[in-house]
Amino acid sequence: MRNRKAKLLLIFSVLIVFFSGCYTASKVSLHNLVYLYQPEKQFAELNCYVFHTSDSTSTLFVEVLFSNLVYQKDAFTGLYTSSYSLNYKLTAGYESKDILSASSIVSGDSLNYGKNTSIVHSFNFKAKYPGDYLLEITLNDLNRQAGSTRYFKVQKSTMNGRQNFLVLNRNRELVYRNYLPDNETIRIIADDHEKESLFVNYYNRNFPVARPPYTEDKEPVFEFKPDSVFRVSLSNGESEWMTLEKPGFYHFRKDTNTHDGLTLFRFPEGS
């Protein structure tokens, strides 16, 4: 089952590249990417997402898990409290040192000690279409005196891509990942409130176990022709609550003249 899941994720990655277009490699020279090679130095994995609110503005969402923070007991109140700062910097890419936008907040908590809960912070920033950018997002735990950093690509060369959609779960929480369990109920929100429907291509494939690396047979070529096509109605840019009932790939588009859109993968039951 683990091999099957790894195979599905590999094919899913290929689809994401296909639907998102081709991106050239960046020169990694002006940013500290040590976290990629020393993950143990990161005390938290940051869930981040960007949503384009217009052709000139975007919003960054960052989830802070309270369970990742160190709480210290206050000598006067007896409460356990956390303290942290969260900041972002926007540049043109890995090879650029010019900061286009930046902001930071300082916050804390004394109500969620020992709880598996979180808070989502949002930052509005300017990013003009067309263009691609890079966000450097850092969470500093002031009690731990340590930080966790994540680099996140802002893809605004199109206004039809994944970052022009939001996906919410039944609790109206943002879904950060591209894959869904079999029982997940979601709502999709498009940036264009005038849109009345989304076009959906559904792909259902049986993926064989990955071949050993020493075999000479080539992997089968993925067939991009959809197994079915349907529409999802929108009201003020929002879909109804729905469940992706069949395992496979679902590609949502605002415009059938482009491959750009939102791709979600629903794993088979029990995988």
Phi, psi and omega in degrees: 000323180295319178296322180295318181293321178297321179296318180296319179295323178296313179296323179298320179297321178297318179297319180300316179297318181297314185282338184265350183092178182261139179236135180280153180291145180262155176278114181272101183215333187247010179231145180275106183255029182299333182296336179291331186252345178229068184298339180294342178276356177259119182278349181211142169268122186270123171277120183228153176205147178241136178233126181275115183271340175198182179285358179231352182228152178216166179233132175260130174249131178229126179266129176249116177275124181296332181291344177276348186264151175272128177256138177239145182282127178282127184295334184267318184263340183078002180275148173270125185233150173244158179214133183208161171237150180225129181217160175223155171228135179250126176231176180281346180162182183299329185271002183253139176253354181283122181274118181275331180199150179201151177198160179208156175225156172238130184214179179195180184206143174224008185252346188241025179297126180079005181255148178267065181235174185210171174225145179250123176260147179231146178230129173268135180216161180268130176209114187277143170270138357269145177171154175245145186223177179225131176256132170253114186245127184229129172253121179252120174273108186289331176285323180280336185058049179212159181229156173235135184236143174223140173257133186227127181280132173261110185257098184236027173282349175223154174252022179235006186276187183302325183283006171259014178225150167242144175239124180246147173269184186299333178273011182060032174264147181291133175266116185272332186272166179266352184242152186232145171288170188291341184250015183283129174258130187228164170228134180255133178242125178263153180290335181266105182286350179274346181294135181261344180197161173244145176268133185236126170258128180249133180237125176238119184228147170262113184261124177287164175297141182300138179289151175299150184296340184272356180282152183267344180294139179277152175294145179296144179285134181287133179269116186274358175291126184291153176281332176203159180228135177207177181240152173241122181287146178238147173230115185057035178085000183244140175275169170285166174293136183211161175237132176280097194285326183263139175293143180146196180259138175236120182246113183261131180226146173276335187222125181284353180276000179223152174280344185296138179175197180255121178250126177238144179242131178250116182291152174297154180300131177084001181269000000 
